[in-house]
Amino acid sequence: MAIEYRGFQINVDTKADATDTQWLCRADIKGVESQLRDVALPVVELEFPKLKIDVLMVVSMVEHKARQSIDDWHTAHPATA
């Protein structure tokens, strides 16, 4: 799944681990607007036990952390905001 937020594209991928007991969720964050094309923020990765949380909640949490990372980047780089 991919979403755009404040000039960045967040690509979220979720899958079960090899033992099928945990959700592995990863969000790649890359700049898509002209002044942000060369910016790639650190990957957000989370693991959660499948028995304790629904996959949609995992995706939501990773998206939230990715958006927070983008907000933090914009705060640190106000000239490009």
Chimera marker file (.cmm) of the C-alpha trace (Angstrom):
<marker_set name="trace">
<marker id="1" x="0.000" y="0.000" z="0.000" r="1" g="1" b="0" radius="0.5"/>
<marker id="2" x="1.299" y="3.488" z="-0.811" r="1" g="1" b="0" radius="0.5"/>
<marker id="3" x="0.201" y="6.886" z="0.487" r="1" g="1" b="0" radius="0.5"/>
<marker id="4" x="1.548" y="10.403" z="-0.017" r="1" g="1" b="0" radius="0.5"/>
<marker id="5" x="2.077" y="12.768" z="2.900" r="1" g="1" b="0" radius="0.5"/>
<marker id="6" x="3.711" y="16.216" z="2.908" r="1" g="1" b="0" radius="0.5"/>
<marker id="7" x="5.755" y="15.598" z="-0.239" r="1" g="1" b="0" radius="0.5"/>
<marker id="8" x="6.798" y="12.045" z="0.625" r="1" g="1" b="0" radius="0.5"/>
<marker id="9" x="5.513" y="8.659" z="-0.489" r="1" g="1" b="0" radius="0.5"/>
<marker id="10" x="5.120" y="5.985" z="2.190" r="1" g="1" b="0" radius="0.5"/>
<marker id="11" x="5.163" y="2.404" z="0.879" r="1" g="1" b="0" radius="0.5"/>
<marker id="12" x="3.911" y="-0.059" z="3.481" r="1" g="1" b="0" radius="0.5"/>
<marker id="13" x="4.466" y="-3.807" z="3.217" r="1" g="1" b="0" radius="0.5"/>
<marker id="14" x="3.123" y="-6.285" z="5.759" r="1" g="1" b="0" radius="0.5"/>
<marker id="15" x="3.694" y="-10.022" z="5.885" r="1" g="1" b="0" radius="0.5"/>
<marker id="16" x="3.839" y="-12.901" z="8.329" r="1" g="1" b="0" radius="0.5"/>
<marker id="17" x="7.232" y="-14.084" z="9.544" r="1" g="1" b="0" radius="0.5"/>
<marker id="18" x="8.681" y="-17.505" z="8.666" r="1" g="1" b="0" radius="0.5"/>
<marker id="19" x="7.012" y="-19.149" z="11.687" r="1" g="1" b="0" radius="0.5"/>
<marker id="20" x="3.664" y="-17.444" z="10.968" r="1" g="1" b="0" radius="0.5"/>
<marker id="21" x="3.518" y="-16.108" z="14.531" r="1" g="1" b="0" radius="0.5"/>
<marker id="22" x="4.333" y="-12.429" z="13.984" r="1" g="1" b="0" radius="0.5"/>
<marker id="23" x="3.443" y="-9.592" z="11.619" r="1" g="1" b="0" radius="0.5"/>
<marker id="24" x="6.458" y="-7.959" z="9.994" r="1" g="1" b="0" radius="0.5"/>
<marker id="25" x="5.578" y="-4.491" z="8.795" r="1" g="1" b="0" radius="0.5"/>
<marker id="26" x="7.892" y="-2.129" z="6.933" r="1" g="1" b="0" radius="0.5"/>
<marker id="27" x="7.418" y="1.401" z="5.628" r="1" g="1" b="0" radius="0.5"/>
<marker id="28" x="9.825" y="2.905" z="3.081" r="1" g="1" b="0" radius="0.5"/>
<marker id="29" x="9.712" y="6.714" z="2.906" r="1" g="1" b="0" radius="0.5"/>
<marker id="30" x="10.942" y="8.586" z="-0.168" r="1" g="1" b="0" radius="0.5"/>
<marker id="31" x="10.538" y="12.171" z="-1.333" r="1" g="1" b="0" radius="0.5"/>
<marker id="32" x="8.299" y="12.650" z="-4.386" r="1" g="1" b="0" radius="0.5"/>
<marker id="33" x="8.015" y="16.429" z="-4.750" r="1" g="1" b="0" radius="0.5"/>
<marker id="34" x="10.741" y="18.155" z="-6.779" r="1" g="1" b="0" radius="0.5"/>
<marker id="35" x="12.671" y="19.626" z="-3.830" r="1" g="1" b="0" radius="0.5"/>
<marker id="36" x="12.423" y="16.337" z="-1.895" r="1" g="1" b="0" radius="0.5"/>
<marker id="37" x="13.259" y="13.772" z="-4.612" r="1" g="1" b="0" radius="0.5"/>
<marker id="38" x="16.740" y="13.080" z="-3.216" r="1" g="1" b="0" radius="0.5"/>
<marker id="39" x="15.489" y="12.662" z="0.367" r="1" g="1" b="0" radius="0.5"/>
<marker id="40" x="15.005" y="9.136" z="1.715" r="1" g="1" b="0" radius="0.5"/>
<marker id="41" x="14.074" y="8.860" z="5.368" r="1" g="1" b="0" radius="0.5"/>
<marker id="42" x="14.976" y="5.833" z="7.512" r="1" g="1" b="0" radius="0.5"/>
<marker id="43" x="12.798" y="2.756" z="7.104" r="1" g="1" b="0" radius="0.5"/>
<marker id="44" x="10.162" y="2.167" z="9.794" r="1" g="1" b="0" radius="0.5"/>
<marker id="45" x="9.959" y="-1.497" z="10.835" r="1" g="1" b="0" radius="0.5"/>
<marker id="46" x="7.742" y="-3.070" z="13.470" r="1" g="1" b="0" radius="0.5"/>
<marker id="47" x="7.030" y="-6.654" z="14.544" r="1" g="1" b="0" radius="0.5"/>
<marker id="48" x="3.908" y="-7.716" z="16.422" r="1" g="1" b="0" radius="0.5"/>
<marker id="49" x="2.573" y="-11.084" z="17.603" r="1" g="1" b="0" radius="0.5"/>
<marker id="50" x="-0.269" y="-12.201" z="15.333" r="1" g="1" b="0" radius="0.5"/>
<marker id="51" x="-2.333" y="-13.441" z="18.278" r="1" g="1" b="0" radius="0.5"/>
<marker id="52" x="-2.333" y="-10.058" z="20.032" r="1" g="1" b="0" radius="0.5"/>
<marker id="53" x="-3.051" y="-7.600" z="17.229" r="1" g="1" b="0" radius="0.5"/>
<marker id="54" x="-4.920" y="-7.409" z="13.932" r="1" g="1" b="0" radius="0.5"/>
<marker id="55" x="-2.941" y="-6.763" z="10.736" r="1" g="1" b="0" radius="0.5"/>
<marker id="56" x="-4.894" y="-3.544" z="10.056" r="1" g="1" b="0" radius="0.5"/>
<marker id="57" x="-3.815" y="-2.178" z="13.426" r="1" g="1" b="0" radius="0.5"/>
<marker id="58" x="-0.189" y="-3.004" z="12.569" r="1" g="1" b="0" radius="0.5"/>
<marker id="59" x="-0.455" y="-1.150" z="9.260" r="1" g="1" b="0" radius="0.5"/>
<marker id="60" x="-2.057" y="1.820" z="10.997" r="1" g="1" b="0" radius="0.5"/>
<marker id="61" x="0.710" y="1.966" z="13.608" r="1" g="1" b="0" radius="0.5"/>
<marker id="62" x="3.470" y="1.814" z="10.983" r="1" g="1" b="0" radius="0.5"/>
<marker id="63" x="1.775" y="4.528" z="8.910" r="1" g="1" b="0" radius="0.5"/>
<marker id="64" x="1.516" y="6.704" z="12.018" r="1" g="1" b="0" radius="0.5"/>
<marker id="65" x="5.226" y="6.232" z="12.824" r="1" g="1" b="0" radius="0.5"/>
<marker id="66" x="6.147" y="7.008" z="9.194" r="1" g="1" b="0" radius="0.5"/>
<marker id="67" x="4.064" y="10.205" z="9.236" r="1" g="1" b="0" radius="0.5"/>
<marker id="68" x="5.696" y="11.201" z="12.532" r="1" g="1" b="0" radius="0.5"/>
<marker id="69" x="9.116" y="10.664" z="10.927" r="1" g="1" b="0" radius="0.5"/>
<marker id="70" x="8.107" y="12.970" z="8.054" r="1" g="1" b="0" radius="0.5"/>
<marker id="71" x="6.793" y="15.602" z="10.477" r="1" g="1" b="0" radius="0.5"/>
<marker id="72" x="10.072" y="15.421" z="12.429" r="1" g="1" b="0" radius="0.5"/>
<marker id="73" x="12.055" y="15.841" z="9.193" r="1" g="1" b="0" radius="0.5"/>
<marker id="74" x="10.015" y="18.912" z="8.222" r="1" g="1" b="0" radius="0.5"/>
<marker id="75" x="10.567" y="20.391" z="11.696" r="1" g="1" b="0" radius="0.5"/>
<marker id="76" x="14.339" y="19.875" z="11.313" r="1" g="1" b="0" radius="0.5"/>
<marker id="77" x="14.349" y="21.305" z="7.752" r="1" g="1" b="0" radius="0.5"/>
<marker id="78" x="11.950" y="24.279" z="7.793" r="1" g="1" b="0" radius="0.5"/>
<marker id="79" x="13.414" y="25.815" z="4.611" r="1" g="1" b="0" radius="0.5"/>
<marker id="80" x="11.975" y="22.993" z="2.477" r="1" g="1" b="0" radius="0.5"/>
<marker id="81" x="8.564" y="22.863" z="4.141" r="1" g="1" b="0" radius="0.5"/>
<link id1="1" id2="2" r="1" g="1" b="0" radius="0.2"/>
<link id1="2" id2="3" r="1" g="1" b="0" radius="0.2"/>
<link id1="3" id2="4" r="1" g="1" b="0" radius="0.2"/>
<link id1="4" id2="5" r="1" g="1" b="0" radius="0.2"/>
<link id1="5" id2="6" r="1" g="1" b="0" radius="0.2"/>
<link id1="6" id2="7" r="1" g="1" b="0" radius="0.2"/>
<link id1="7" id2="8" r="1" g="1" b="0" radius="0.2"/>
<link id1="8" id2="9" r="1" g="1" b="0" radius="0.2"/>
<link id1="9" id2="10" r="1" g="1" b="0" radius="0.2"/>
<link id1="10" id2="11" r="1" g="1" b="0" radius="0.2"/>
<link id1="11" id2="12" r="1" g="1" b="0" radius="0.2"/>
<link id1="12" id2="13" r="1" g="1" b="0" radius="0.2"/>
<link id1="13" id2="14" r="1" g="1" b="0" radius="0.2"/>
<link id1="14" id2="15" r="1" g="1" b="0" radius="0.2"/>
<link id1="15" id2="16" r="1" g="1" b="0" radius="0.2"/>
<link id1="16" id2="17" r="1" g="1" b="0" radius="0.2"/>
<link id1="17" id2="18" r="1" g="1" b="0" radius="0.2"/>
<link id1="18" id2="19" r="1" g="1" b="0" radius="0.2"/>
<link id1="19" id2="20" r="1" g="1" b="0" radius="0.2"/>
<link id1="20" id2="21" r="1" g="1" b="0" radius="0.2"/>
<link id1="21" id2="22" r="1" g="1" b="0" radius="0.2"/>
<link id1="22" id2="23" r="1" g="1" b="0" radius="0.2"/>
<link id1="23" id2="24" r="1" g="1" b="0" radius="0.2"/>
<link id1="24" id2="25" r="1" g="1" b="0" radius="0.2"/>
<link id1="25" id2="26" r="1" g="1" b="0" radius="0.2"/>
<link id1="26" id2="27" r="1" g="1" b="0" radius="0.2"/>
<link id1="27" id2="28" r="1" g="1" b="0" radius="0.2"/>
<link id1="28" id2="29" r="1" g="1" b="0" radius="0.2"/>
<link id1="29" id2="30" r="1" g="1" b="0" radius="0.2"/>
<link id1="30" id2="31" r="1" g="1" b="0" radius="0.2"/>
<link id1="31" id2="32" r="1" g="1" b="0" radius="0.2"/>
<link id1="32" id2="33" r="1" g="1" b="0" radius="0.2"/>
<link id1="33" id2="34" r="1" g="1" b="0" radius="0.2"/>
<link id1="34" id2="35" r="1" g="1" b="0" radius="0.2"/>
<link id1="35" id2="36" r="1" g="1" b="0" radius="0.2"/>
<link id1="36" id2="37" r="1" g="1" b="0" radius="0.2"/>
<link id1="37" id2="38" r="1" g="1" b="0" radius="0.2"/>
<link id1="38" id2="39" r="1" g="1" b="0" radius="0.2"/>
<link id1="39" id2="40" r="1" g="1" b="0" radius="0.2"/>
<link id1="40" id2="41" r="1" g="1" b="0" radius="0.2"/>
<link id1="41" id2="42" r="1" g="1" b="0" radius="0.2"/>
<link id1="42" id2="43" r="1" g="1" b="0" radius="0.2"/>
<link id1="43" id2="44" r="1" g="1" b="0" radius="0.2"/>
<link id1="44" id2="45" r="1" g="1" b="0" radius="0.2"/>
<link id1="45" id2="46" r="1" g="1" b="0" radius="0.2"/>
<link id1="46" id2="47" r="1" g="1" b="0" radius="0.2"/>
<link id1="47" id2="48" r="1" g="1" b="0" radius="0.2"/>
<link id1="48" id2="49" r="1" g="1" b="0" radius="0.2"/>
<link id1="49" id2="50" r="1" g="1" b="0" radius="0.2"/>
<link id1="50" id2="51" r="1" g="1" b="0" radius="0.2"/>
<link id1="51" id2="52" r="1" g="1" b="0" radius="0.2"/>
<link id1="52" id2="53" r="1" g="1" b="0" radius="0.2"/>
<link id1="53" id2="54" r="1" g="1" b="0" radius="0.2"/>
<link id1="54" id2="55" r="1" g="1" b="0" radius="0.2"/>
<link id1="55" id2="56" r="1" g="1" b="0" radius="0.2"/>
<link id1="56" id2="57" r="1" g="1" b="0" radius="0.2"/>
<link id1="57" id2="58" r="1" g="1" b="0" radius="0.2"/>
<link id1="58" id2="59" r="1" g="1" b="0" radius="0.2"/>
<link id1="59" id2="60" r="1" g="1" b="0" radius="0.2"/>
<link id1="60" id2="61" r="1" g="1" b="0" radius="0.2"/>
<link id1="61" id2="62" r="1" g="1" b="0" radius="0.2"/>
<link id1="62" id2="63" r="1" g="1" b="0" radius="0.2"/>
<link id1="63" id2="64" r="1" g="1" b="0" radius="0.2"/>
<link id1="64" id2="65" r="1" g="1" b="0" radius="0.2"/>
<link id1="65" id2="66" r="1" g="1" b="0" radius="0.2"/>
<link id1="66" id2="67" r="1" g="1" b="0" radius="0.2"/>
<link id1="67" id2="68" r="1" g="1" b="0" radius="0.2"/>
<link id1="68" id2="69" r="1" g="1" b="0" radius="0.2"/>
<link id1="69" id2="70" r="1" g="1" b="0" radius="0.2"/>
<link id1="70" id2="71" r="1" g="1" b="0" radius="0.2"/>
<link id1="71" id2="72" r="1" g="1" b="0" radius="0.2"/>
<link id1="72" id2="73" r="1" g="1" b="0" radius="0.2"/>
<link id1="73" id2="74" r="1" g="1" b="0" radius="0.2"/>
<link id1="74" id2="75" r="1" g="1" b="0" radius="0.2"/>
<link id1="75" id2="76" r="1" g="1" b="0" radius="0.2"/>
<link id1="76" id2="77" r="1" g="1" b="0" radius="0.2"/>
<link id1="77" id2="78" r="1" g="1" b="0" radius="0.2"/>
<link id1="78" id2="79" r="1" g="1" b="0" radius="0.2"/>
<link id1="79" id2="80" r="1" g="1" b="0" radius="0.2"/>
<link id1="80" id2="81" r="1" g="1" b="0" radius="0.2"/>
</marker_set>
